[in-house]
Amino acid sequence: MAKHIFQYFLLGVLCIVFLLSSGSTQDVNYCSKPCPNTWECDAKCRSQGQGGSCMGNFCCCQ
């Protein structure tokens, strides 16, 4: 019985991993260097369909 419970547990974990990995990553924020100014950063991110702003030396798209 314990063997079957363990197998179903592993199957559940694999299903969760699959669902998380197959989701869209478009909403994920990402940052890159350098960030010369906020206007250039925002324009760069808007060309990819997102907004952007400088955070220190990083241009972050959201």
N, C-alpha and C positions, 0 to 999 in steps of 0.2 A: 504494500500500500504506500509506503514512504517513497518508493521508487517512482510511482505514478504522480505523486504530489510534486516531487522534485522536477519531473519532466514537464508538468503543466506550469510550474513556476518558471522554468527556463523558457518555455514557449511564450508565456506572458511577457517576460523581459525582452525577448526578441521582437515581439509585436510592438512593444513600446519604442524600442530603438528604431525599428523600421518607420514607425509613424513620425517620430521626431526628425529622422534624417530625410524623409521625403517631403517635409513641409517647405514652404516658401521662405527664402532668406532675404527677400527684398526689403523687409522692415528692419533688418538688423543694422544698427549704427556701425560706422567704421570711420577710422581716422587715419590720415596719412600726413607725412611731412613734405614740404614745409607749408606754412600758411603765411604768405606775404601780406595779405590783408583780407578783411572780412568779405569785401565785394568779390574778389577773385575766387575765394573759397566757395561762396554762395553760388556764383555762376558755374563753377566746375561741378558742384553737386546738383544744381538744377538741370544741367545737361544730361544727368543720369536719372532725372525724375524725382529728386529729393532736394531738401533744403540743406544749407550748410552754414557753419560758423567756425570761427577760430577759437581754439582752446589752447592757449599758450602758443607753442610752435606747431601745433597740429591743426589741420583742416579736417573737421568732423562733419560727415554727411549723416542726415537723419531722415 
